[in-house]
């Protein structure tokens, strides 16, 4: 009854089902791995933002690469801004997705080392973005700032490769090694996204807190893939049973007489012929 499973059509259907099941299971496992990674990153951000502020020198030093555990840690620094060496970072957006600049200002610590401080976002003066924009000055004199420690931006991580031929005092990536060469100073690794003190007039706009990644979405995708994997064999069984029923019905119809009324009519005709034959026989016991 199930010989049809050996047909070319059903062999292909079965092979596709056998391939889909492990593929969907693997996709579900991949989504669970993504869920674990995003959950871990979210926890790192939460822990870093909740940690007590520490002096920046405890976590950063010239040539030091900011680690994953150090990223987003709140740090403090005492010193003064040097606006003469200030640059802006091109093609940065604010919370409303408006394109402008980030303001990167060297901050000289009491011991002479330099900390790169991203003071926030400012709008571009024009569509060309070739002229150096009007940048509000930072506070003068000795101050204490607070911010989130961030790692250097690199071509590998950002995909930005066009770093040459830029307008004067404009850069594409915040990189302490490149800035150390430009400034000719000992620059601490990474940079700080300033959070305090607040800027006068709300410009530059301080960078927002890092948002949490939607890890729950990956968990939902994993469950979805596994439900699909379970549905494939169930669907295959349903199709097989429906095909078997249809073939059995077709076989039954083929085995039935083509005209069910023919048998009754033939019997009636035979009976009539027999009666007629009996009526013409001579009665027994009488001479002809």
VEXVO-636343 format. One record per residue (C-alpha): y, x, z. Coordinates in steps of 0.05 Angstrom, whole numbers, plus 5000, padded with zeros to 4 digits. Each point is the difference from the previous one (the first is absolute). Last residue first. Layout:
N
YXZ/...
//
This chain:
288
430940174404/495049815051/502649855069/497450355063/505950485010/506749764974/502350374938/505150575009/507049844972/503249875067/497350645031/503750434948/506549645014/499350125074/498750744990/506050074954/504549675051/497650475055/501250624957/507149774984/501549895073/497450695018/504250324946/506349665025/498950235070/499050744981/506150024954/504949775054/500650695034/502850324936/500450785005/494550025050/501750445063/498550764998/506950184973/503549605054/496050355053/501550694971/507549854998/499949775072/496350635021/505050444962/505949655033/497050065069/498450744990/507150144976/502949645061/495550395046/501950674968/507549845002/499749815074/496050645016/505250434963/505849655037/496850165067/498850724977/507450074982/503049615059/498150535051/503850544961/506049544993/500049885075/499850765009/506050084955/503949475038/498450315067/502750674976/506249674970/501549675067/499550675036/504650314949/505149455012/499650115075/502450724991/506849774976/503850655011/504950005058/507250154985/503650655013/506549875037/506049914956/504450574976/507049995028/505249734952/505250544987/504449625012/499649485056/507650055010/499150575048/492950264998/495749875062/498350595044/494249984989/494549844950/500050634956/494150124954/498350725020/497450534953/493850424986/499450725020/505950295039/504950394957/501650745013/505950114954/501850224929/502549294985/496849934932/493750395019/499249615065/501249354960/494150154955/495550145059/502549395039/498449514944/503649354991/498649814928/504449814941/506350405012/507449914988/505650485019/502150114927/496449574949/492650144988/497250494949/493650145039/495649585045/496449584948/493149995031/499949385043/492749795013/501849865072/494350335038/498750584952/507350104984/501550095074/504149665054/500050395065/497249655061/504049505043/502550025072/503349355021/507050045027/504850165058/506550374999/503750395054/507150214984/504350634996/506049914955/501749494948/496449344989/497349914929/504649924940/499249394955/497450214932/503749844936/495250134944/498850664962/500649814927/493849924957/497749335025/500949714929/500449275024/506050145045/502150185071/492849985026/498749645064/498650375066/493550085037/498650375065/501950615041/494050414977/500650605045/497450694981/499750445063/502950704997/498750565049/506050325034/497649955072/504649415016/497449624941/503549954933/499149324966/499850044924/501849324968/495549614953/503149344977/495149534966/502649734934/500549354962/495649474969/500149305031/493149775022/503049555054/497350435057/503150624968/497850394939/500050744983/501050264930/503450665016/500250395065/507150205021/502450695021/503950275060/501550745002/507449925017/498149435047/497450455055/497849555057/499950255073/494850155053/495249675048/493549694974/495649425021/493249794974/496449344989/493150124970/499449684931/495450554975/497450465054/492849744997/499850094924/502550705006/507050274985/499350654962/503050595038/503850514958/505950025049/498049615062/498649275018/496449645056/502950295065/506450214965/501649264986/501249865073/495549435022/500949244998/494849605039/494349714958/500249274977/502150184929/494450514994/494749545030/501849424953/500350464940/493250305017/497149315011/502449774933/497050614968/493249875034/500249274977/501650224930/494250494998/495049515031/502049444952/499550484941/492950175023/498549265005/502649914929/495350554976/494149675036/501749344964/500350364933/493250305014/497049325015/503149734936/496950574959/493349925035/499749254980/503150054931/494850474971/494049565018/503749394974/501450354934/492750204995/497849285013/504749714947/497850524949/492649855013/501649264995/503050064931/494650464974/494449545021/495450225057/503049495048/497849464950/492950105025/501949605061/495349414988/
//
